[in-house]
Amino acid sequence: MASFTRVTGKHRHRRPSRLARSGANLAGIATLATTGIVTSLAAGPASAASPGKVPEAEQTGLRQAIVIDDSLARTVDAQAEAQQAAADVAAARAKAEAAAKKRAAEVKAAKKRAAREAERKRLNAFVPPVENSYISTSYGASGGAWSSGSHTGVDFHASSGTTVRSVGAGTVVEAGWGGSYGNNVVIKMKDGTYTQYGHLSAIHVSVGDSVAPGAKIGLSGSTGNTTGPHLHFEARTSPDYGSDIDPVAYLRSHGVSL
């Protein structure tokens, strides 16, 4: 009886596909990332020849990847810190420069205010018409020497050629011969009053000139109706004769001590 014998043969084991191998490698990398331990990834004949041996990180390339990644992160962090430090320094410098500019502007403004105030005070100041002098004939003194019967101003003692000054700031409205006043100057003051300087030997200003307190306007003398050199000084409410007011009270009201 014929017997049938089953043909036997070897069963071939198929190699894992490339996709499967890649998946296994990725799984191994993930394991390394989470545990820091590299497991056997069926990396080929070498692994098969040495079962249980853990591949060196240098062989897998994973350590290099991790080191490069850490180094890059540190570099990025260092660059970010440097940029932030530079930004902080720039911000501090800008703040300091702005503060310095503000202080400089405040100092400049304060100096301007002080200068304006000093100029205002200077222009509003009054001085005696002759320095280091005294009144030799008072206001209102009576006598035949004056056509009105009384003295319409005051006489300041002054030898011929003594500097005569404007008592305050104003504008010259008359400069020349004034009859019995001889050579005289009349100035309209800033407050609207007028001052007159008579018997001058020389005149140093012209009509229309602006004068400051203490400005030299001429030299004392004895021109006109006079018995000797001196300065005749009047304060008036108008430029005309007869509008005189007490010149001593006028000067004292502007801070001049006589």
Backbone bond lengths (Angstrom), bond angles and torsions (degrees), N, CA, C in turn:
res aa  C-N    CA-C-N  psi(-1)  N-CA   C-N-CA  omega(-1)  CA-C   N-CA-C  phi
1 M - - - 1.456 - - 1.489 107.56 -
2 A 1.187 109.71 122.57 1.475 113.82 -178.26 1.513 110.32 -68.92
3 S 1.253 112.42 136.33 1.485 117.10 177.40 1.502 110.10 -109.59
4 F 1.259 112.49 145.27 1.466 118.14 -179.01 1.528 108.59 -100.93
5 T 1.273 110.61 122.61 1.482 116.13 179.17 1.521 109.22 -105.59
6 R 1.367 113.49 128.57 1.489 119.06 -179.00 1.516 109.46 -74.21
7 V 1.283 111.00 127.63 1.460 116.88 178.21 1.527 108.99 -70.24
8 T 1.273 109.96 120.17 1.480 114.63 178.50 1.496 109.63 -102.38
9 G 1.232 116.28 157.82 1.471 122.77 179.53 1.539 111.16 -159.22
10 K 1.268 113.80 169.90 1.471 118.67 179.28 1.514 110.79 -78.85
11 H 1.295 113.80 137.79 1.475 119.82 175.34 1.517 109.19 -89.10
12 R 1.294 117.32 119.37 1.472 121.58 179.90 1.531 110.80 -78.74
13 H 1.354 115.12 136.03 1.473 120.00 173.91 1.511 108.45 -94.08
14 R 1.329 117.02 121.20 1.475 122.10 -178.42 1.526 110.54 -75.69
15 R 1.350 115.03 135.93 1.478 120.77 176.23 1.531 110.24 -65.83
16 P 1.297 118.84 144.59 1.489 119.51 177.52 1.514 110.17 -61.80
17 S 1.274 113.76 143.66 1.467 119.06 -178.98 1.529 110.20 -64.80
18 R 1.333 114.44 163.66 1.479 120.23 178.68 1.515 110.91 -59.17
19 L 1.338 116.69 -37.86 1.465 120.87 179.46 1.509 110.89 -63.04
20 A 1.340 115.77 -41.33 1.461 120.06 179.23 1.501 111.09 -65.51
21 R 1.374 116.36 -41.47 1.462 119.28 179.69 1.533 110.78 -62.43
22 S 1.329 115.54 -42.42 1.457 118.91 178.62 1.513 111.31 -60.78
23 G 1.317 116.25 -41.68 1.466 120.24 178.80 1.501 111.65 -61.44
24 A 1.345 114.79 -40.71 1.462 118.62 179.17 1.510 110.81 -64.39
25 N 1.333 116.54 -42.89 1.472 119.63 178.32 1.522 111.25 -60.92
26 L 1.322 116.39 -44.14 1.471 120.00 178.85 1.509 111.14 -61.72
27 A 1.320 116.44 -39.16 1.462 119.92 178.16 1.509 110.51 -62.79
28 G 1.325 115.84 -38.57 1.465 119.66 178.55 1.515 111.59 -66.08
29 I 1.341 116.37 -41.83 1.459 119.76 178.16 1.520 110.78 -63.04
30 A 1.316 116.51 -40.71 1.463 119.84 178.11 1.508 110.59 -62.04
31 T 1.350 115.94 -41.01 1.462 119.56 177.91 1.516 110.49 -60.92
32 L 1.344 117.53 -42.90 1.455 121.35 178.08 1.521 111.10 -60.45
33 A 1.321 114.92 -43.84 1.461 118.80 -176.73 1.506 111.97 -62.50
34 T 1.355 117.18 -34.83 1.464 120.25 -175.41 1.505 112.98 -92.11
35 T 1.300 119.12 -29.20 1.472 121.40 -175.63 1.490 113.29 -114.69
36 G 1.339 117.22 -20.44 1.457 120.20 -177.49 1.513 112.12 79.15
37 I 1.323 117.75 5.47 1.470 122.03 -178.95 1.505 108.78 -112.96
38 V 1.307 118.53 128.16 1.450 123.15 178.42 1.515 108.84 -90.26
39 T 1.285 116.13 120.69 1.473 120.90 179.06 1.505 109.86 -95.00
40 S 1.292 114.82 170.89 1.464 120.81 178.72 1.501 109.40 -70.87
41 L 1.338 116.34 124.95 1.456 121.23 -174.09 1.516 111.99 -110.79
42 A 1.344 116.78 23.38 1.468 119.45 -177.19 1.500 109.57 51.27
43 A 1.323 113.68 55.56 1.447 119.81 -172.19 1.510 113.72 -83.15
44 G 1.299 119.52 15.63 1.458 120.09 174.75 1.505 112.00 115.73
45 P 1.318 117.62 -164.53 1.455 123.15 -175.00 1.499 112.89 -57.55
46 A 1.294 117.23 -37.67 1.467 118.69 -178.51 1.491 111.16 -60.03
47 S 1.327 117.20 -38.76 1.464 121.09 179.13 1.502 110.00 -69.10
48 A 1.292 115.19 -40.05 1.454 118.56 -178.91 1.506 110.82 -66.15
49 A 1.324 116.54 -34.92 1.449 120.18 -178.92 1.514 111.44 -71.14
50 S 1.330 117.74 -27.07 1.470 120.80 -178.30 1.508 109.52 -126.56
51 P 1.321 115.42 74.75 1.475 117.81 -177.53 1.526 110.96 -62.46
52 G 1.332 113.71 140.79 1.458 120.22 177.50 1.504 114.22 84.16
53 K 1.334 118.53 -6.27 1.460 120.61 -179.23 1.520 109.90 -82.73
54 V 1.332 115.86 131.82 1.470 120.97 179.67 1.516 108.78 -84.27
55 P 1.315 119.49 124.91 1.473 121.02 -179.18 1.524 110.33 -63.08
56 E 1.313 114.94 142.54 1.458 120.09 174.42 1.526 110.05 -64.31
57 A 1.352 116.04 143.68 1.472 119.46 179.67 1.502 110.63 -61.99
58 E 1.409 115.28 -33.07 1.455 116.73 179.27 1.518 110.95 -63.16
59 Q 1.359 115.83 -31.25 1.444 119.01 -179.81 1.518 112.07 -73.67
60 T 1.345 115.72 -34.76 1.462 118.77 -178.63 1.511 112.58 -82.88
61 G 1.343 117.30 -19.93 1.470 120.02 -177.63 1.508 113.14 82.94
62 L 1.337 118.11 -0.35 1.464 120.42 -176.14 1.524 111.70 -72.82
63 R 1.379 116.26 -39.84 1.464 117.95 -179.07 1.514 110.57 -62.46
64 Q 1.334 116.46 -43.40 1.454 118.56 178.78 1.529 111.32 -58.44
65 A 1.330 114.70 -41.39 1.470 118.49 -179.22 1.521 111.26 -63.09
66 I 1.352 115.35 -42.24 1.467 119.79 -178.76 1.523 110.56 -67.80
67 V 1.371 115.62 -44.94 1.461 119.83 179.95 1.513 111.07 -61.69
68 I 1.336 116.39 -43.98 1.469 120.22 179.01 1.521 110.22 -62.77
69 D 1.336 116.90 -41.28 1.463 120.19 -179.22 1.530 110.45 -64.43
70 D 1.378 117.27 -44.92 1.460 120.64 178.77 1.522 111.10 -63.66
71 S 1.336 116.12 -42.79 1.460 120.12 179.77 1.519 111.23 -61.51
72 L 1.336 116.19 -42.90 1.461 120.55 178.58 1.527 111.14 -63.06
73 A 1.324 115.84 -40.79 1.470 119.49 179.33 1.518 110.64 -63.67
74 R 1.362 115.82 -43.15 1.464 118.90 179.03 1.526 110.96 -63.98
75 T 1.342 115.34 -39.83 1.466 119.06 178.69 1.522 111.30 -62.63
76 V 1.338 115.05 -44.65 1.472 119.87 179.00 1.521 110.38 -62.23
77 D 1.357 115.85 -43.46 1.468 119.31 179.02 1.526 111.13 -62.46
78 A 1.354 115.60 -43.20 1.462 119.48 179.93 1.518 111.34 -63.16
79 Q 1.341 115.83 -41.49 1.463 119.25 177.75 1.523 111.19 -63.78
80 A 1.329 116.69 -41.52 1.465 120.56 179.54 1.528 110.66 -63.46
81 E 1.365 115.46 -42.61 1.461 119.09 179.10 1.529 111.04 -64.82
82 A 1.343 115.95 -40.83 1.463 119.39 178.82 1.517 111.53 -64.02
83 Q 1.337 115.31 -41.85 1.463 119.34 178.69 1.522 111.04 -64.45
84 Q 1.337 116.14 -40.31 1.466 119.45 179.50 1.525 110.75 -66.17
85 A 1.362 115.28 -40.71 1.470 119.48 178.17 1.523 110.61 -63.10
86 A 1.342 116.18 -42.61 1.467 119.86 178.15 1.522 110.71 -63.13
87 A 1.338 115.87 -40.52 1.466 119.70 179.12 1.522 110.75 -64.79
88 D 1.356 116.38 -39.90 1.467 120.10 178.44 1.526 110.97 -63.98
89 V 1.347 116.02 -42.68 1.472 120.16 178.80 1.522 110.33 -63.09
90 A 1.342 116.43 -43.81 1.465 120.23 -179.97 1.521 110.91 -63.78
91 A 1.339 116.15 -40.36 1.470 119.56 179.45 1.527 110.98 -65.59
92 A 1.360 115.24 -41.69 1.466 118.92 178.43 1.517 111.10 -64.36
93 R 1.347 116.24 -40.86 1.462 120.05 179.18 1.525 110.53 -64.31
94 A 1.344 116.16 -44.03 1.469 119.76 179.68 1.524 110.63 -62.78
95 K 1.341 116.16 -39.35 1.468 119.98 179.29 1.520 110.75 -65.33
96 A 1.353 115.76 -42.67 1.462 119.82 179.12 1.517 111.18 -65.01
97 E 1.343 116.80 -41.31 1.465 120.26 179.23 1.525 110.79 -64.85
98 A 1.340 116.35 -40.74 1.466 119.65 178.61 1.528 110.64 -64.10
99 A 1.347 115.83 -41.10 1.468 119.30 178.73 1.531 110.71 -65.17
100 A 1.345 115.75 -40.59 1.469 119.49 179.06 1.523 110.93 -64.13
101 K 1.337 116.27 -42.35 1.465 119.72 178.12 1.527 111.02 -63.14
102 K 1.324 115.47 -40.08 1.464 119.15 179.51 1.517 110.74 -64.01
103 R 1.357 116.06 -43.92 1.466 119.50 178.74 1.522 111.03 -63.64
104 A 1.349 115.92 -41.51 1.465 119.58 179.79 1.526 110.42 -63.13
105 A 1.348 116.00 -41.27 1.465 119.80 179.14 1.524 110.80 -65.14
106 E 1.341 116.35 -39.55 1.465 120.10 179.11 1.522 111.03 -65.74
107 V 1.352 115.70 -42.18 1.469 119.51 178.58 1.522 110.52 -63.90
108 K 1.339 115.83 -42.63 1.465 120.40 179.42 1.525 111.07 -62.29
109 A 1.349 115.05 -44.38 1.467 119.14 179.29 1.529 110.62 -64.02
110 A 1.333 116.22 -39.87 1.470 119.63 179.12 1.524 111.04 -64.44
111 K 1.334 116.41 -39.82 1.466 119.87 177.97 1.525 110.95 -64.79
112 K 1.330 115.87 -40.49 1.466 119.16 178.41 1.520 110.77 -63.56
113 R 1.349 116.20 -43.44 1.471 119.33 178.45 1.520 110.75 -62.00
114 A 1.342 115.37 -42.59 1.465 119.12 -179.95 1.523 111.01 -64.37
115 A 1.340 115.81 -39.90 1.467 119.58 179.71 1.528 110.73 -66.04
116 R 1.348 115.31 -42.21 1.475 118.42 178.28 1.523 111.24 -63.58
117 E 1.339 115.45 -40.60 1.465 119.19 -179.99 1.526 110.58 -66.29
118 A 1.344 115.79 -41.03 1.464 119.25 178.37 1.524 111.03 -63.99
119 E 1.338 116.17 -40.42 1.469 119.69 178.62 1.522 110.91 -67.48
120 R 1.328 115.73 -39.30 1.472 119.01 178.13 1.522 110.43 -61.82
121 K 1.336 115.10 -44.58 1.462 118.64 179.02 1.519 111.08 -64.18
122 R 1.329 115.37 -40.47 1.465 118.39 -179.35 1.524 110.89 -63.26
123 L 1.338 116.28 -43.78 1.464 120.04 -178.04 1.523 112.28 -71.35
124 N 1.320 115.48 -24.80 1.466 118.35 179.44 1.524 112.52 -93.55
125 A 1.335 115.38 -3.04 1.462 118.85 -179.35 1.522 110.70 -77.40
126 F 1.308 115.30 155.65 1.465 122.00 175.72 1.522 108.65 -125.69
127 V 1.323 115.06 148.93 1.471 121.81 -179.71 1.526 108.69 -134.08
128 P 1.317 118.16 161.86 1.470 120.21 174.03 1.532 109.64 -66.42
129 P 1.319 118.95 149.96 1.467 121.00 -179.14 1.525 113.18 -70.14
130 V 1.326 116.94 -23.16 1.464 121.74 176.88 1.529 107.38 -133.67
131 E 1.321 116.35 131.30 1.459 119.96 -179.37 1.535 111.08 -75.32
132 N 1.317 114.13 145.86 1.472 121.16 173.40 1.533 112.26 51.78
133 S 1.341 114.37 45.61 1.468 118.98 -179.28 1.525 109.47 -123.68
134 Y 1.318 115.74 -174.28 1.457 121.50 178.72 1.522 108.02 -150.33
135 I 1.331 115.99 163.84 1.456 121.21 -178.46 1.536 108.76 -84.30
136 S 1.315 114.35 121.70 1.469 119.61 -179.33 1.520 111.97 -94.70
137 T 1.316 118.18 -26.74 1.474 122.61 176.31 1.526 107.52 -135.97
138 S 1.317 116.29 126.76 1.462 120.54 -173.50 1.528 112.43 -83.07
139 Y 1.330 114.60 167.79 1.466 121.75 177.76 1.532 109.55 -72.42
140 G 1.339 115.39 136.34 1.457 120.73 176.76 1.511 114.45 84.07
141 A 1.321 117.27 2.23 1.466 118.96 178.50 1.531 109.34 -60.97
142 S 1.319 117.18 139.93 1.472 121.32 -176.77 1.520 110.36 -96.24
143 G 1.374 114.02 157.09 1.455 118.90 178.10 1.506 110.77 158.67
144 G 1.309 114.64 162.95 1.453 119.92 -177.50 1.513 112.99 -78.31
145 A 1.306 117.10 -4.43 1.463 119.11 179.72 1.516 112.04 -72.89
146 W 1.319 116.98 -14.04 1.472 120.18 -176.69 1.515 109.50 -116.96
147 S 1.304 116.45 134.17 1.469 121.19 -176.23 1.512 112.19 -63.09
148 S 1.310 116.83 -29.66 1.469 120.59 -179.70 1.529 111.20 -81.92
149 G 1.309 116.17 -9.58 1.465 120.32 -178.24 1.518 112.90 92.83
150 S 1.332 116.62 -11.26 1.473 119.25 178.74 1.529 109.03 -146.87
151 H 1.299 114.12 161.29 1.469 120.38 -177.79 1.534 109.48 -77.01
152 T 1.338 116.46 123.82 1.467 120.94 -176.60 1.533 112.81 -89.97
153 G 1.289 118.12 1.06 1.456 122.19 177.98 1.510 110.33 -148.49
154 V 1.313 117.01 -156.87 1.465 121.90 173.95 1.513 108.03 -127.17
155 D 1.325 115.60 152.18 1.459 120.58 176.53 1.530 109.01 -105.16
156 F 1.348 114.72 127.48 1.466 120.17 174.33 1.527 108.73 -97.99
157 H 1.310 115.49 131.62 1.460 119.66 177.32 1.527 108.92 -62.30
158 A 1.335 116.48 127.59 1.462 121.21 179.14 1.511 109.43 -163.08
159 S 1.295 116.53 127.28 1.472 119.93 175.69 1.518 108.59 -73.18
160 S 1.315 116.76 160.79 1.460 121.40 -178.02 1.545 110.10 -60.69
161 G 1.321 115.07 133.69 1.457 120.81 179.60 1.516 114.69 92.62
162 T 1.326 117.94 3.36 1.471 121.04 177.54 1.534 109.77 -74.03
163 T 1.326 115.71 140.67 1.470 119.82 -179.70 1.520 110.70 -65.19
164 V 1.331 114.73 131.87 1.462 122.09 175.52 1.529 107.38 -109.29
165 R 1.354 116.96 132.18 1.461 121.70 -173.99 1.525 111.28 -116.69
166 S 1.300 115.74 151.51 1.461 119.80 170.92 1.521 107.61 -69.84
167 V 1.312 116.56 133.72 1.460 118.72 -177.45 1.525 112.75 -73.83
168 G 1.326 117.38 -18.10 1.463 120.94 179.54 1.518 110.55 -159.09
169 A 1.341 115.44 -174.71 1.459 120.52 179.64 1.519 110.27 -79.65
170 G 1.328 115.84 141.06 1.463 119.49 178.80 1.512 111.82 -179.82
171 T 1.335 114.78 -165.34 1.469 121.94 -178.21 1.525 109.21 -127.66
172 V 1.315 115.30 133.89 1.467 120.55 -179.66 1.531 109.73 -71.24
173 V 1.336 116.49 124.62 1.462 120.94 179.23 1.533 111.38 -112.09
174 E 1.311 117.11 -11.69 1.472 120.98 176.76 1.522 108.98 -152.18
175 A 1.322 115.45 135.30 1.472 120.18 178.38 1.525 107.59 -152.97
176 G 1.322 116.96 102.94 1.462 120.34 -177.89 1.516 111.31 161.19
177 W 1.320 114.61 -158.17 1.460 119.66 -177.62 1.516 110.68 -72.10
178 G 1.348 116.45 135.03 1.462 121.43 -177.25 1.509 113.57 -125.96
179 G 1.369 118.16 33.37 1.464 120.87 178.19 1.515 110.71 68.80
180 S 1.343 115.53 -123.86 1.466 119.51 -177.74 1.529 112.39 -64.92
181 Y 1.332 116.52 -16.67 1.467 120.01 177.59 1.537 111.69 -82.65
182 G 1.335 116.01 -6.52 1.457 119.30 -177.20 1.526 109.97 65.85
183 N 1.314 116.35 -147.78 1.471 119.85 174.60 1.528 108.61 -68.96
184 N 1.313 114.40 122.64 1.469 116.81 -176.92 1.530 111.62 -139.48
185 V 1.347 114.28 160.91 1.471 122.51 177.16 1.515 107.12 -128.91
186 V 1.339 115.77 135.81 1.472 121.79 174.44 1.526 107.36 -120.81
187 I 1.326 115.39 131.64 1.471 121.43 -177.49 1.522 109.49 -123.25
188 K 1.340 114.94 132.06 1.467 119.85 172.11 1.522 107.25 -86.43
189 M 1.335 116.29 119.94 1.455 120.68 -176.24 1.535 111.02 -81.89
190 K 1.318 115.58 166.14 1.465 120.31 -177.79 1.518 112.19 -62.73
191 D 1.337 117.42 -28.68 1.464 119.57 -178.97 1.531 112.89 -85.58
192 G 1.350 116.27 4.32 1.459 119.67 176.86 1.518 114.23 94.40
193 T 1.315 117.84 -6.80 1.460 120.40 175.67 1.533 109.60 -85.21
194 Y 1.334 115.94 177.32 1.473 120.73 -178.10 1.524 109.08 -131.40
195 T 1.327 115.31 148.52 1.461 121.01 174.61 1.524 108.91 -127.81
196 Q 1.345 115.54 145.01 1.463 121.31 -178.30 1.533 110.36 -125.78
197 Y 1.346 114.87 142.17 1.464 122.51 -178.14 1.535 106.71 -128.67
198 G 1.353 116.86 112.96 1.466 119.93 -173.97 1.523 114.64 -115.69
199 H 1.381 112.79 167.98 1.465 123.87 178.14 1.550 112.88 67.70
200 L 1.331 116.91 27.69 1.460 120.27 -176.97 1.525 111.96 -71.57
201 S 1.323 115.07 146.62 1.461 119.31 174.65 1.529 110.51 -88.76
202 A 1.333 117.41 -19.76 1.465 121.87 178.04 1.525 108.89 -152.99
203 I 1.332 114.69 147.14 1.471 121.42 178.23 1.529 108.14 -116.45
204 H 1.327 117.10 131.39 1.459 121.87 -176.68 1.525 113.68 -113.94
205 V 1.320 118.09 10.96 1.468 120.79 178.74 1.522 109.27 -131.69
206 S 1.326 115.16 167.40 1.470 121.72 178.15 1.517 109.47 -128.16
207 V 1.330 115.61 161.04 1.470 120.52 178.33 1.525 108.91 -59.14
208 G 1.326 115.97 134.33 1.467 121.50 -179.64 1.511 113.75 98.07
209 D 1.329 116.73 -14.85 1.470 119.20 179.36 1.525 110.87 -68.35
210 S 1.338 115.28 141.19 1.467 120.52 171.30 1.514 108.09 -93.21
211 V 1.302 116.06 135.90 1.467 120.10 -179.11 1.525 109.38 -125.44
212 A 1.317 115.18 147.77 1.459 122.13 177.10 1.517 109.50 -99.83
213 P 1.309 117.93 165.70 1.467 119.26 176.58 1.525 110.85 -57.27
214 G 1.315 117.14 131.28 1.455 121.50 179.40 1.510 115.00 84.72
215 A 1.354 117.50 1.04 1.469 119.93 179.86 1.522 110.36 -66.53
216 K 1.319 116.42 138.25 1.460 121.51 179.08 1.524 109.43 -73.00
217 I 1.331 116.15 122.51 1.461 119.55 -178.53 1.535 112.16 -113.76
218 G 1.310 117.43 -13.77 1.466 119.36 179.04 1.512 111.40 174.45
219 L 1.355 114.42 -168.92 1.460 121.30 178.64 1.524 109.59 -123.75
220 S 1.318 116.32 142.09 1.467 120.10 -179.98 1.530 110.60 -68.48
221 G 1.348 114.60 156.30 1.464 119.90 -179.20 1.515 110.48 -164.71
222 S 1.348 115.56 -153.78 1.468 120.13 -179.42 1.523 110.40 -138.91
223 T 1.358 116.27 35.81 1.469 119.93 178.25 1.524 109.60 -76.04
224 G 1.354 116.36 153.13 1.462 120.74 178.91 1.519 111.28 84.13
225 N 1.328 115.65 -154.07 1.453 122.17 -176.54 1.530 109.32 -84.51
226 T 1.301 116.91 94.19 1.459 120.73 -176.98 1.526 110.44 -154.28
227 T 1.300 116.23 157.14 1.460 121.09 179.20 1.528 112.09 -103.67
228 G 1.332 116.96 -0.64 1.458 119.88 -179.77 1.525 110.32 175.31
229 P 1.326 117.37 166.88 1.466 120.20 -177.92 1.530 112.79 -65.30
230 H 1.292 116.20 134.72 1.463 124.31 175.03 1.541 107.03 -174.16
231 L 1.297 116.51 176.55 1.472 120.63 173.91 1.509 109.06 -112.04
232 H 1.340 115.01 123.76 1.460 119.79 172.28 1.526 107.06 -92.67
233 F 1.346 115.23 122.12 1.471 120.46 -178.39 1.518 109.80 -120.33
234 E 1.364 115.66 131.99 1.464 121.33 177.02 1.533 109.95 -127.11
235 A 1.349 115.46 151.34 1.464 123.15 168.68 1.517 106.59 -117.25
236 R 1.344 117.10 133.72 1.459 121.36 -174.57 1.527 111.28 -134.54
237 T 1.322 114.12 161.89 1.465 119.55 173.92 1.524 111.20 -92.49
238 S 1.340 117.01 -11.40 1.466 122.40 176.94 1.528 107.19 -147.15
239 P 1.315 119.04 171.24 1.465 119.22 179.60 1.528 113.26 -75.32
240 D 1.309 117.13 -5.38 1.462 120.77 -172.37 1.535 112.91 -92.94
241 Y 1.296 113.50 151.98 1.467 121.18 175.54 1.535 109.41 -61.99
242 G 1.324 115.57 141.08 1.468 120.29 178.02 1.517 113.02 99.11
243 S 1.349 118.40 -7.53 1.474 120.50 179.53 1.537 110.34 -102.47
244 D 1.326 115.61 23.80 1.460 119.94 -175.02 1.527 112.68 -69.04
245 I 1.334 114.46 149.75 1.470 122.43 173.67 1.530 106.71 -129.10
246 D 1.320 116.58 166.93 1.462 121.12 -177.50 1.538 109.66 -59.53
247 P 1.318 118.90 112.12 1.461 121.23 -176.90 1.528 113.80 -69.92
248 V 1.332 117.38 -30.78 1.465 119.90 178.57 1.528 110.13 -68.34
249 A 1.339 115.81 -46.88 1.465 119.57 177.20 1.529 110.62 -62.03
250 Y 1.338 115.50 -37.28 1.465 120.90 179.43 1.530 110.32 -61.30
251 L 1.319 117.24 -50.38 1.464 120.47 -178.94 1.522 111.84 -65.86
252 R 1.302 116.68 -40.96 1.473 119.58 179.66 1.518 111.49 -64.89
253 S 1.337 116.69 -34.12 1.468 119.12 179.25 1.534 111.10 -66.75
254 H 1.355 116.02 -18.35 1.467 120.80 177.74 1.529 111.53 -103.69
255 G 1.325 116.11 17.43 1.460 119.56 172.45 1.515 115.59 88.75
256 V 1.332 118.64 11.60 1.473 121.15 -179.19 1.529 108.54 -92.20
257 S 1.300 116.15 126.51 1.463 120.73 177.14 1.535 109.83 -91.95
258 L 1.311 116.22 128.92 1.465 120.94 -179.88 1.529 110.08 -124.12
